[in-house]
Amino acid sequence: MAREFKRSRRVAEQLQRELSQLITHEIDLPLSGLMVTVSGVSVTSDLSYAKVYITVMPTTDRLEEILKKLNKAAGYLRHHLGQRMTMRRIPELSFYYDASIEEGARMNTLINEAIAKDNK
């Protein structure tokens, strides 16, 4: 039996791929040794809005500045997405920080500390 994919899911996956390339090559971010990754995209069912989740490695105090710059460049990115994607309407973009990787590392540290305590 073939798996069915919702259109919004397919659009979100394509947006994630395209935005990753655009952010890397087209946007002048204050990176200096930082890596910005698009970790996920969620699109509304009517495809008019997209929340773009990014991670920044290593963690930095310049996160607010990076998010502000990306949100300011949303129109520019949307224009370029319109040229790359075959959609009638490109969703409005808003960028958010995805803390799941950071939280996962923190949980891993806590688990390792608990195991070390139990072994003593």
Backbone as XML, in Angstrom:
<?xml version="1.0"?>
<chain id="A" units="angstrom">
  <residue number="1" name="MET">
    <atom name="N" x="0.837" y="-1.175" z="0.000"/>
    <atom name="CA" x="0.000" y="0.000" z="0.000"/>
    <atom name="C" x="0.890" y="1.249" z="0.000"/>
  </residue>
  <residue number="2" name="ALA">
    <atom name="N" x="0.643" y="2.142" z="-0.901"/>
    <atom name="CA" x="1.432" y="3.370" z="-1.025"/>
    <atom name="C" x="1.076" y="4.341" z="0.090"/>
  </residue>
  <residue number="3" name="ARG">
    <atom name="N" x="2.085" y="5.017" z="0.588"/>
    <atom name="CA" x="1.853" y="6.039" z="1.616"/>
    <atom name="C" x="1.338" y="7.302" z="0.963"/>
  </residue>
  <residue number="4" name="GLU">
    <atom name="N" x="0.379" y="7.923" z="1.615"/>
    <atom name="CA" x="-0.145" y="9.179" z="1.105"/>
    <atom name="C" x="0.526" y="10.331" z="1.827"/>
  </residue>
  <residue number="5" name="PHE">
    <atom name="N" x="0.898" y="11.343" z="1.095"/>
    <atom name="CA" x="1.505" y="12.524" z="1.659"/>
    <atom name="C" x="0.570" y="13.703" z="1.455"/>
  </residue>
  <residue number="6" name="LYS">
    <atom name="N" x="0.371" y="14.446" z="2.518"/>
    <atom name="CA" x="-0.404" y="15.668" z="2.382"/>
    <atom name="C" x="0.425" y="16.694" z="1.614"/>
  </residue>
  <residue number="7" name="ARG">
    <atom name="N" x="-0.244" y="17.527" z="0.878"/>
    <atom name="CA" x="0.454" y="18.537" z="0.085"/>
    <atom name="C" x="1.244" y="19.479" z="0.981"/>
  </residue>
  <residue number="8" name="SER">
    <atom name="N" x="0.675" y="19.850" z="2.120"/>
    <atom name="CA" x="1.379" y="20.772" z="3.012"/>
    <atom name="C" x="2.693" y="20.168" z="3.502"/>
  </residue>
  <residue number="9" name="ARG">
    <atom name="N" x="2.724" y="18.865" z="3.685"/>
    <atom name="CA" x="3.956" y="18.205" z="4.120"/>
    <atom name="C" x="5.009" y="18.220" z="3.015"/>
  </residue>
  <residue number="10" name="ARG">
    <atom name="N" x="4.581" y="17.952" z="1.794"/>
    <atom name="CA" x="5.512" y="17.995" z="0.660"/>
    <atom name="C" x="6.050" y="19.402" z="0.449"/>
  </residue>
  <residue number="11" name="VAL">
    <atom name="N" x="5.175" y="20.390" z="0.564"/>
    <atom name="CA" x="5.599" y="21.785" z="0.409"/>
    <atom name="C" x="6.585" y="22.146" z="1.507"/>
  </residue>
  <residue number="12" name="ALA">
    <atom name="N" x="6.313" y="21.728" z="2.737"/>
    <atom name="CA" x="7.214" y="22.028" z="3.857"/>
    <atom name="C" x="8.599" y="21.424" z="3.631"/>
  </residue>
  <residue number="13" name="GLU">
    <atom name="N" x="8.640" y="20.199" z="3.127"/>
    <atom name="CA" x="9.923" y="19.553" z="2.857"/>
    <atom name="C" x="10.695" y="20.281" z="1.761"/>
  </residue>
  <residue number="14" name="GLN">
    <atom name="N" x="9.995" y="20.700" z="0.717"/>
    <atom name="CA" x="10.671" y="21.420" z="-0.361"/>
    <atom name="C" x="11.121" y="22.797" z="0.119"/>
  </residue>
  <residue number="15" name="LEU">
    <atom name="N" x="10.287" y="23.478" z="0.914"/>
    <atom name="CA" x="10.690" y="24.770" z="1.483"/>
    <atom name="C" x="11.945" y="24.624" z="2.322"/>
  </residue>
  <residue number="16" name="GLN">
    <atom name="N" x="12.015" y="23.564" z="3.115"/>
    <atom name="CA" x="13.183" y="23.348" z="3.962"/>
    <atom name="C" x="14.448" y="23.192" z="3.119"/>
  </residue>
  <residue number="17" name="ARG">
    <atom name="N" x="14.365" y="22.400" z="2.056"/>
    <atom name="CA" x="15.538" y="22.210" z="1.185"/>
    <atom name="C" x="15.961" y="23.517" z="0.530"/>
  </residue>
  <residue number="18" name="GLU">
    <atom name="N" x="14.990" y="24.224" z="-0.041"/>
    <atom name="CA" x="15.302" y="25.463" z="-0.762"/>
    <atom name="C" x="15.805" y="26.551" z="0.179"/>
  </residue>
  <residue number="19" name="LEU">
    <atom name="N" x="15.172" y="26.693" z="1.345"/>
    <atom name="CA" x="15.601" y="27.723" z="2.293"/>
    <atom name="C" x="16.996" y="27.443" z="2.832"/>
  </residue>
  <residue number="20" name="SER">
    <atom name="N" x="17.321" y="26.173" z="3.025"/>
    <atom name="CA" x="18.676" y="25.834" z="3.480"/>
    <atom name="C" x="19.719" y="26.353" z="2.505"/>
  </residue>
  <residue number="21" name="GLN">
    <atom name="N" x="19.469" y="26.157" z="1.224"/>
    <atom name="CA" x="20.407" y="26.633" z="0.209"/>
    <atom name="C" x="20.422" y="28.155" z="0.142"/>
  </residue>
  <residue number="22" name="LEU">
    <atom name="N" x="19.245" y="28.769" z="0.168"/>
    <atom name="CA" x="19.178" y="30.234" z="0.071"/>
    <atom name="C" x="19.859" y="30.915" z="1.256"/>
  </residue>
  <residue number="23" name="ILE">
    <atom name="N" x="19.609" y="30.422" z="2.448"/>
    <atom name="CA" x="20.213" y="31.042" z="3.638"/>
    <atom name="C" x="21.724" y="30.909" z="3.599"/>
  </residue>
  <residue number="24" name="THR">
    <atom name="N" x="22.191" y="29.757" z="3.146"/>
    <atom name="CA" x="23.633" y="29.533" z="3.073"/>
    <atom name="C" x="24.309" y="30.426" z="2.034"/>
  </residue>
  <residue number="25" name="HIS">
    <atom name="N" x="23.659" y="30.598" z="0.870"/>
    <atom name="CA" x="24.318" y="31.273" z="-0.245"/>
    <atom name="C" x="23.869" y="32.703" z="-0.501"/>
  </residue>
  <residue number="26" name="GLU">
    <atom name="N" x="22.690" y="33.094" z="-0.056"/>
    <atom name="CA" x="22.145" y="34.396" z="-0.432"/>
    <atom name="C" x="22.070" y="35.421" z="0.701"/>
  </residue>
  <residue number="27" name="ILE">
    <atom name="N" x="22.012" y="34.978" z="1.941"/>
    <atom name="CA" x="21.816" y="35.897" z="3.060"/>
    <atom name="C" x="23.141" y="36.146" z="3.762"/>
  </residue>
  <residue number="28" name="ASP">
    <atom name="N" x="23.431" y="37.405" z="4.019"/>
    <atom name="CA" x="24.658" y="37.790" z="4.714"/>
    <atom name="C" x="24.374" y="37.836" z="6.218"/>
  </residue>
  <residue number="29" name="LEU">
    <atom name="N" x="24.604" y="36.702" z="6.877"/>
    <atom name="CA" x="24.367" y="36.615" z="8.318"/>
    <atom name="C" x="25.670" y="36.837" z="9.071"/>
  </residue>
  <residue number="30" name="PRO">
    <atom name="N" x="25.580" y="37.346" z="10.299"/>
    <atom name="CA" x="26.786" y="37.515" z="11.122"/>
    <atom name="C" x="27.247" y="36.159" z="11.658"/>
  </residue>
  <residue number="31" name="LEU">
    <atom name="N" x="27.812" y="35.322" z="10.772"/>
    <atom name="CA" x="28.080" y="33.941" z="11.156"/>
    <atom name="C" x="29.414" y="33.734" z="11.855"/>
  </residue>
  <residue number="32" name="SER">
    <atom name="N" x="30.489" y="34.189" z="11.303"/>
    <atom name="CA" x="31.836" y="34.034" z="11.865"/>
    <atom name="C" x="31.991" y="32.761" z="12.693"/>
  </residue>
  <residue number="33" name="GLY">
    <atom name="N" x="32.016" y="31.630" z="12.011"/>
    <atom name="CA" x="32.223" y="30.353" z="12.683"/>
    <atom name="C" x="30.945" y="29.666" z="13.129"/>
  </residue>
  <residue number="34" name="LEU">
    <atom name="N" x="29.801" y="30.221" z="12.805"/>
    <atom name="CA" x="28.526" y="29.619" z="13.189"/>
    <atom name="C" x="27.909" y="28.899" z="11.990"/>
  </residue>
  <residue number="35" name="MET">
    <atom name="N" x="27.148" y="27.862" z="12.277"/>
    <atom name="CA" x="26.450" y="27.142" z="11.232"/>
    <atom name="C" x="24.945" y="27.268" z="11.482"/>
  </residue>
  <residue number="36" name="VAL">
    <atom name="N" x="24.221" y="27.853" z="10.538"/>
    <atom name="CA" x="22.772" y="28.003" z="10.638"/>
    <atom name="C" x="22.140" y="26.916" z="9.790"/>
  </residue>
  <residue number="37" name="THR">
    <atom name="N" x="21.250" y="26.138" z="10.407"/>
    <atom name="CA" x="20.590" y="25.031" z="9.738"/>
    <atom name="C" x="19.082" y="25.192" z="9.850"/>
  </residue>
  <residue number="38" name="VAL">
    <atom name="N" x="18.381" y="24.914" z="8.777"/>
    <atom name="CA" x="16.919" y="24.883" z="8.814"/>
    <atom name="C" x="16.540" y="23.488" z="9.304"/>
  </residue>
  <residue number="39" name="SER">
    <atom name="N" x="16.060" y="23.401" z="10.537"/>
    <atom name="CA" x="15.768" y="22.099" z="11.130"/>
    <atom name="C" x="14.359" y="21.618" z="10.839"/>
  </residue>
  <residue number="40" name="GLY">
    <atom name="N" x="13.480" y="22.522" z="10.452"/>
    <atom name="CA" x="12.124" y="22.098" z="10.140"/>
    <atom name="C" x="11.287" y="23.251" z="9.624"/>
  </residue>
  <residue number="41" name="VAL">
    <atom name="N" x="10.227" y="22.908" z="8.931"/>
    <atom name="CA" x="9.278" y="23.891" z="8.421"/>
    <atom name="C" x="7.884" y="23.326" z="8.632"/>
  </residue>
  <residue number="42" name="SER">
    <atom name="N" x="6.997" y="24.136" z="9.179"/>
    <atom name="CA" x="5.597" y="23.719" z="9.268"/>
    <atom name="C" x="4.768" y="24.731" z="8.487"/>
  </residue>
  <residue number="43" name="VAL">
    <atom name="N" x="3.875" y="24.197" z="7.662"/>
    <atom name="CA" x="3.069" y="25.020" z="6.771"/>
    <atom name="C" x="1.602" y="24.831" z="7.144"/>
  </residue>
  <residue number="44" name="THR">
    <atom name="N" x="0.843" y="25.924" z="7.133"/>
    <atom name="CA" x="-0.586" y="25.817" z="7.401"/>
    <atom name="C" x="-1.259" y="25.034" z="6.278"/>
  </residue>
  <residue number="45" name="SER">
    <atom name="N" x="-2.427" y="24.500" z="6.558"/>
    <atom name="CA" x="-3.102" y="23.655" z="5.566"/>
    <atom name="C" x="-3.486" y="24.412" z="4.302"/>
  </residue>
  <residue number="46" name="ASP">
    <atom name="N" x="-3.693" y="25.728" z="4.412"/>
    <atom name="CA" x="-4.009" y="26.505" z="3.206"/>
    <atom name="C" x="-2.752" y="27.040" z="2.508"/>
  </residue>
  <residue number="47" name="LEU">
    <atom name="N" x="-1.581" y="26.667" z="3.003"/>
    <atom name="CA" x="-0.273" y="26.998" z="2.423"/>
    <atom name="C" x="0.015" y="28.501" z="2.374"/>
  </residue>
  <residue number="48" name="SER">
    <atom name="N" x="-0.592" y="29.269" z="3.265"/>
    <atom name="CA" x="-0.352" y="30.710" z="3.222"/>
    <atom name="C" x="0.706" y="31.169" z="4.225"/>
  </residue>
  <residue number="49" name="TYR">
    <atom name="N" x="0.994" y="30.381" z="5.250"/>
    <atom name="CA" x="1.998" y="30.748" z="6.249"/>
    <atom name="C" x="2.912" y="29.565" z="6.517"/>
  </residue>
  <residue number="50" name="ALA">
    <atom name="N" x="4.185" y="29.879" z="6.739"/>
    <atom name="CA" x="5.162" y="28.841" z="7.068"/>
    <atom name="C" x="6.014" y="29.299" z="8.247"/>
  </residue>
  <residue number="51" name="LYS">
    <atom name="N" x="6.135" y="28.429" z="9.235"/>
    <atom name="CA" x="7.046" y="28.667" z="10.346"/>
    <atom name="C" x="8.327" y="27.904" z="10.036"/>
  </residue>
  <residue number="52" name="VAL">
    <atom name="N" x="9.429" y="28.625" z="10.024"/>
    <atom name="CA" x="10.717" y="28.032" z="9.693"/>
    <atom name="C" x="11.541" y="27.971" z="10.977"/>
  </residue>
  <residue number="53" name="TYR">
    <atom name="N" x="11.948" y="26.768" z="11.355"/>
    <atom name="CA" x="12.711" y="26.559" z="12.583"/>
    <atom name="C" x="14.183" y="26.387" z="12.231"/>
  </residue>
  <residue number="54" name="ILE">
    <atom name="N" x="15.026" y="27.171" z="12.898"/>
    <atom name="CA" x="16.464" y="27.097" z="12.630"/>
    <atom name="C" x="17.208" y="26.704" z="13.897"/>
  </residue>
  <residue number="55" name="THR">
    <atom name="N" x="18.371" y="26.117" z="13.700"/>
    <atom name="CA" x="19.304" y="25.870" z="14.792"/>
    <atom name="C" x="20.609" y="26.555" z="14.435"/>
  </residue>
  <residue number="56" name="VAL">
    <atom name="N" x="21.310" y="26.977" z="15.443"/>
    <atom name="CA" x="22.601" y="27.630" z="15.259"/>
    <atom name="C" x="23.615" y="26.860" z="16.092"/>
  </residue>
  <residue number="57" name="MET">
    <atom name="N" x="24.658" y="26.391" z="15.426"/>
    <atom name="CA" x="25.701" y="25.638" z="16.123"/>
    <atom name="C" x="27.021" y="26.345" z="15.951"/>
  </residue>
  <residue number="58" name="PRO">
    <atom name="N" x="27.840" y="26.495" z="16.928"/>
    <atom name="CA" x="27.522" y="26.304" z="18.335"/>
    <atom name="C" x="26.581" y="27.405" z="18.829"/>
  </residue>
  <residue number="59" name="THR">
    <atom name="N" x="25.987" y="27.156" z="19.980"/>
    <atom name="CA" x="25.048" y="28.114" z="20.549"/>
    <atom name="C" x="25.732" y="29.461" z="20.751"/>
  </residue>
  <residue number="60" name="THR">
    <atom name="N" x="25.019" y="30.525" z="20.443"/>
    <atom name="CA" x="25.614" y="31.851" z="20.494"/>
    <atom name="C" x="24.667" y="32.837" z="21.157"/>
  </residue>
  <residue number="61" name="ASP">
    <atom name="N" x="25.218" y="33.934" z="21.612"/>
    <atom name="CA" x="24.393" y="34.995" z="22.191"/>
    <atom name="C" x="23.870" y="35.934" z="21.097"/>
  </residue>
  <residue number="62" name="ARG">
    <atom name="N" x="24.257" y="35.697" z="19.856"/>
    <atom name="CA" x="23.819" y="36.531" z="18.726"/>
    <atom name="C" x="22.586" y="35.957" z="18.038"/>
  </residue>
  <residue number="63" name="LEU">
    <atom name="N" x="21.899" y="35.053" z="18.716"/>
    <atom name="CA" x="20.731" y="34.395" z="18.155"/>
    <atom name="C" x="19.631" y="35.385" z="17.803"/>
  </residue>
  <residue number="64" name="GLU">
    <atom name="N" x="19.358" y="36.337" z="18.680"/>
    <atom name="CA" x="18.324" y="37.349" z="18.413"/>
    <atom name="C" x="18.646" y="38.129" z="17.142"/>
  </residue>
  <residue number="65" name="GLU">
    <atom name="N" x="19.910" y="38.473" z="16.982"/>
    <atom name="CA" x="20.344" y="39.219" z="15.798"/>
    <atom name="C" x="20.141" y="38.399" z="14.524"/>
  </residue>
  <residue number="66" name="ILE">
    <atom name="N" x="20.456" y="37.112" z="14.584"/>
    <atom name="CA" x="20.297" y="36.236" z="13.431"/>
    <atom name="C" x="18.819" y="36.089" z="13.076"/>
  </residue>
  <residue number="67" name="LEU">
    <atom name="N" x="17.970" y="35.867" z="14.079"/>
    <atom name="CA" x="16.532" y="35.728" z="13.829"/>
    <atom name="C" x="15.934" y="37.017" z="13.272"/>
  </residue>
  <residue number="68" name="LYS">
    <atom name="N" x="16.376" y="38.144" z="13.816"/>
    <atom name="CA" x="15.875" y="39.437" z="13.335"/>
    <atom name="C" x="16.243" y="39.641" z="11.867"/>
  </residue>
  <residue number="69" name="LYS">
    <atom name="N" x="17.485" y="39.290" z="11.525"/>
    <atom name="CA" x="17.939" y="39.458" z="10.144"/>
    <atom name="C" x="17.182" y="38.522" z="9.201"/>
  </residue>
  <residue number="70" name="LEU">
    <atom name="N" x="16.937" y="37.286" z="9.625"/>
    <atom name="CA" x="16.196" y="36.351" z="8.786"/>
    <atom name="C" x="14.749" y="36.794" z="8.598"/>
  </residue>
  <residue number="71" name="ASN">
    <atom name="N" x="14.118" y="37.262" z="9.662"/>
    <atom name="CA" x="12.737" y="37.732" z="9.542"/>
    <atom name="C" x="12.655" y="38.979" z="8.666"/>
  </residue>
  <residue number="72" name="LYS">
    <atom name="N" x="13.687" y="39.816" z="8.722"/>
    <atom name="CA" x="13.722" y="40.999" z="7.869"/>
    <atom name="C" x="13.908" y="40.605" z="6.399"/>
  </residue>
  <residue number="73" name="ALA">
    <atom name="N" x="14.649" y="39.525" z="6.168"/>
    <atom name="CA" x="14.920" y="39.062" z="4.797"/>
    <atom name="C" x="13.846" y="38.100" z="4.283"/>
  </residue>
  <residue number="74" name="ALA">
    <atom name="N" x="12.760" y="37.928" z="5.023"/>
    <atom name="CA" x="11.720" y="36.966" z="4.632"/>
    <atom name="C" x="11.141" y="37.283" z="3.258"/>
  </residue>
  <residue number="75" name="GLY">
    <atom name="N" x="10.916" y="38.540" z="2.957"/>
    <atom name="CA" x="10.384" y="38.915" z="1.647"/>
    <atom name="C" x="11.348" y="38.577" z="0.523"/>
  </residue>
  <residue number="76" name="TYR">
    <atom name="N" x="12.615" y="38.847" z="0.746"/>
    <atom name="CA" x="13.662" y="38.527" z="-0.227"/>
    <atom name="C" x="13.708" y="37.012" z="-0.467"/>
  </residue>
  <residue number="77" name="LEU">
    <atom name="N" x="13.688" y="36.252" z="0.629"/>
    <atom name="CA" x="13.723" y="34.798" z="0.513"/>
    <atom name="C" x="12.470" y="34.275" z="-0.190"/>
  </residue>
  <residue number="78" name="ARG">
    <atom name="N" x="11.340" y="34.860" z="0.126"/>
    <atom name="CA" x="10.079" y="34.452" z="-0.484"/>
    <atom name="C" x="10.112" y="34.704" z="-2.000"/>
  </residue>
  <residue number="79" name="HIS">
    <atom name="N" x="10.677" y="35.835" z="-2.389"/>
    <atom name="CA" x="10.807" y="36.150" z="-3.817"/>
    <atom name="C" x="11.637" y="35.085" z="-4.529"/>
  </residue>
  <residue number="80" name="HIS">
    <atom name="N" x="12.778" y="34.723" z="-3.936"/>
    <atom name="CA" x="13.641" y="33.716" z="-4.539"/>
    <atom name="C" x="12.995" y="32.332" z="-4.530"/>
  </residue>
  <residue number="81" name="LEU">
    <atom name="N" x="12.228" y="32.036" z="-3.490"/>
    <atom name="CA" x="11.500" y="30.770" z="-3.467"/>
    <atom name="C" x="10.496" y="30.710" z="-4.621"/>
  </residue>
  <residue number="82" name="GLY">
    <atom name="N" x="9.859" y="31.845" z="-4.905"/>
    <atom name="CA" x="8.912" y="31.914" z="-6.006"/>
    <atom name="C" x="9.556" y="31.604" z="-7.345"/>
  </residue>
  <residue number="83" name="GLN">
    <atom name="N" x="10.826" y="31.943" z="-7.485"/>
    <atom name="CA" x="11.539" y="31.649" z="-8.725"/>
    <atom name="C" x="11.967" y="30.188" z="-8.801"/>
  </residue>
  <residue number="84" name="ARG">
    <atom name="N" x="12.183" y="29.561" z="-7.640"/>
    <atom name="CA" x="12.673" y="28.188" z="-7.617"/>
    <atom name="C" x="11.560" y="27.145" z="-7.566"/>
  </residue>
  <residue number="85" name="MET">
    <atom name="N" x="10.426" y="27.488" z="-6.984"/>
    <atom name="CA" x="9.357" y="26.514" z="-6.776"/>
    <atom name="C" x="8.215" y="26.774" z="-7.761"/>
  </residue>
  <residue number="86" name="THR">
    <atom name="N" x="7.540" y="25.715" z="-8.134"/>
    <atom name="CA" x="6.427" y="25.850" z="-9.068"/>
    <atom name="C" x="5.115" y="25.866" z="-8.286"/>
  </residue>
  <residue number="87" name="MET">
    <atom name="N" x="4.902" y="26.954" z="-7.587"/>
    <atom name="CA" x="3.675" y="27.136" z="-6.816"/>
    <atom name="C" x="3.062" y="28.470" z="-7.207"/>
  </residue>
  <residue number="88" name="ARG">
    <atom name="N" x="1.773" y="28.522" z="-7.164"/>
    <atom name="CA" x="1.087" y="29.771" z="-7.483"/>
    <atom name="C" x="1.343" y="30.817" z="-6.407"/>
  </residue>
  <residue number="89" name="ARG">
    <atom name="N" x="1.336" y="30.385" z="-5.159"/>
    <atom name="CA" x="1.517" y="31.311" z="-4.043"/>
    <atom name="C" x="2.535" y="30.730" z="-3.065"/>
  </residue>
  <residue number="90" name="ILE">
    <atom name="N" x="3.519" y="31.527" z="-2.725"/>
    <atom name="CA" x="4.553" y="31.111" z="-1.775"/>
    <atom name="C" x="4.111" y="31.566" z="-0.391"/>
  </residue>
  <residue number="91" name="PRO">
    <atom name="N" x="4.220" y="30.691" z="0.629"/>
    <atom name="CA" x="3.783" y="31.069" z="1.980"/>
    <atom name="C" x="4.604" y="32.218" z="2.565"/>
  </residue>
  <residue number="92" name="GLU">
    <atom name="N" x="3.972" y="32.999" z="3.434"/>
    <atom name="CA" x="4.694" y="34.021" z="4.192"/>
    <atom name="C" x="5.568" y="33.299" z="5.214"/>
  </residue>
  <residue number="93" name="LEU">
    <atom name="N" x="6.796" y="33.764" z="5.361"/>
    <atom name="CA" x="7.770" y="33.088" z="6.208"/>
    <atom name="C" x="7.956" y="33.822" z="7.532"/>
  </residue>
  <residue number="94" name="SER">
    <atom name="N" x="8.084" y="33.057" z="8.601"/>
    <atom name="CA" x="8.503" y="33.609" z="9.888"/>
    <atom name="C" x="9.474" y="32.607" z="10.511"/>
  </residue>
  <residue number="95" name="PHE">
    <atom name="N" x="10.549" y="33.124" z="11.066"/>
    <atom name="CA" x="11.651" y="32.301" z="11.557"/>
    <atom name="C" x="11.631" y="32.221" z="13.078"/>
  </residue>
  <residue number="96" name="TYR">
    <atom name="N" x="11.923" y="31.010" z="13.586"/>
    <atom name="CA" x="11.943" y="30.740" z="15.021"/>
    <atom name="C" x="13.159" y="29.883" z="15.343"/>
  </residue>
  <residue number="97" name="TYR">
    <atom name="N" x="13.624" y="30.006" z="16.580"/>
    <atom name="CA" x="14.749" y="29.188" z="17.033"/>
    <atom name="C" x="14.245" y="27.834" z="17.504"/>
  </residue>
  <residue number="98" name="ASP">
    <atom name="N" x="14.877" y="26.776" z="17.064"/>
    <atom name="CA" x="14.547" y="25.413" z="17.472"/>
    <atom name="C" x="15.557" y="24.969" z="18.522"/>
  </residue>
  <residue number="99" name="ALA">
    <atom name="N" x="15.118" y="24.891" z="19.755"/>
    <atom name="CA" x="16.010" y="24.553" z="20.862"/>
    <atom name="C" x="16.062" y="23.058" z="21.141"/>
  </residue>
  <residue number="100" name="SER">
    <atom name="N" x="15.496" y="22.224" z="20.286"/>
    <atom name="CA" x="15.412" y="20.792" z="20.566"/>
    <atom name="C" x="16.793" y="20.131" z="20.632"/>
  </residue>
  <residue number="101" name="ILE">
    <atom name="N" x="17.720" y="20.535" z="19.792"/>
    <atom name="CA" x="19.061" y="19.940" z="19.823"/>
    <atom name="C" x="19.770" y="20.319" z="21.116"/>
  </residue>
  <residue number="102" name="GLU">
    <atom name="N" x="19.664" y="21.574" z="21.492"/>
    <atom name="CA" x="20.260" y="22.051" z="22.738"/>
    <atom name="C" x="19.639" y="21.333" z="23.938"/>
  </residue>
  <residue number="103" name="GLU">
    <atom name="N" x="18.327" y="21.172" z="23.917"/>
    <atom name="CA" x="17.621" y="20.486" z="25.003"/>
    <atom name="C" x="18.003" y="19.007" z="25.042"/>
  </residue>
  <residue number="104" name="GLY">
    <atom name="N" x="18.166" y="18.389" z="23.878"/>
    <atom name="CA" x="18.595" y="16.999" z="23.811"/>
    <atom name="C" x="19.982" y="16.799" z="24.395"/>
  </residue>
  <residue number="105" name="ALA">
    <atom name="N" x="20.889" y="17.721" z="24.107"/>
    <atom name="CA" x="22.245" y="17.639" z="24.665"/>
    <atom name="C" x="22.208" y="17.806" z="26.181"/>
  </residue>
  <residue number="106" name="ARG">
    <atom name="N" x="21.346" y="18.708" z="26.666"/>
    <atom name="CA" x="21.222" y="18.909" z="28.108"/>
    <atom name="C" x="20.671" y="17.644" z="28.787"/>
  </residue>
  <residue number="107" name="MET">
    <atom name="N" x="19.667" y="17.028" z="28.167"/>
    <atom name="CA" x="19.093" y="15.797" z="28.718"/>
    <atom name="C" x="20.114" y="14.664" z="28.708"/>
  </residue>
  <residue number="108" name="ASN">
    <atom name="N" x="20.918" y="14.587" z="27.648"/>
    <atom name="CA" x="21.952" y="13.563" z="27.557"/>
    <atom name="C" x="22.971" y="13.727" z="28.682"/>
  </residue>
  <residue number="109" name="THR">
    <atom name="N" x="23.345" y="14.969" z="28.971"/>
    <atom name="CA" x="24.280" y="15.238" z="30.057"/>
    <atom name="C" x="23.691" y="14.808" z="31.396"/>
  </residue>
  <residue number="110" name="LEU">
    <atom name="N" x="22.422" y="15.126" z="31.614"/>
    <atom name="CA" x="21.762" y="14.736" z="32.860"/>
    <atom name="C" x="21.691" y="13.216" z="33.010"/>
  </residue>
  <residue number="111" name="ILE">
    <atom name="N" x="21.397" y="12.523" z="31.923"/>
    <atom name="CA" x="21.338" y="11.056" z="31.969"/>
    <atom name="C" x="22.704" y="10.472" z="32.274"/>
  </residue>
  <residue number="112" name="ASN">
    <atom name="N" x="23.739" y="11.000" z="31.616"/>
    <atom name="CA" x="25.096" y="10.508" z="31.872"/>
    <atom name="C" x="25.520" y="10.765" z="33.309"/>
  </residue>
  <residue number="113" name="GLU">
    <atom name="N" x="25.144" y="11.911" z="33.865"/>
    <atom name="CA" x="25.454" y="12.195" z="35.267"/>
    <atom name="C" x="24.731" y="11.248" z="36.198"/>
  </residue>
  <residue number="114" name="ALA">
    <atom name="N" x="23.477" y="10.936" z="35.897"/>
    <atom name="CA" x="22.709" y="9.995" z="36.726"/>
    <atom name="C" x="23.294" y="8.588" z="36.669"/>
  </residue>
  <residue number="115" name="ILE">
    <atom name="N" x="23.724" y="8.158" z="35.495"/>
    <atom name="CA" x="24.346" y="6.847" z="35.353"/>
    <atom name="C" x="25.662" y="6.796" z="36.108"/>
  </residue>
  <residue number="116" name="ALA">
    <atom name="N" x="26.450" y="7.857" z="36.025"/>
    <atom name="CA" x="27.722" y="7.900" z="36.739"/>
    <atom name="C" x="27.497" y="7.848" z="38.248"/>
  </residue>
  <residue number="117" name="LYS">
    <atom name="N" x="26.438" y="8.516" z="38.732"/>
    <atom name="CA" x="26.104" y="8.502" z="40.158"/>
    <atom name="C" x="25.685" y="7.117" z="40.599"/>
  </residue>
  <residue number="118" name="ASP">
    <atom name="N" x="24.907" y="6.417" z="39.766"/>
    <atom name="CA" x="24.451" y="5.065" z="40.101"/>
    <atom name="C" x="25.596" y="4.069" z="40.119"/>
  </residue>
  <residue number="119" name="ASN">
    <atom name="N" x="26.596" y="4.280" z="39.273"/>
    <atom name="CA" x="27.737" y="3.371" z="39.230"/>
    <atom name="C" x="28.653" y="3.512" z="40.425"/>
  </residue>
  <residue number="120" name="LYS">
    <atom name="N" x="28.572" y="4.653" z="41.113"/>
    <atom name="CA" x="29.427" y="4.868" z="42.293"/>
    <atom name="C" x="28.864" y="4.230" z="43.483"/>
  </residue>
</chain>
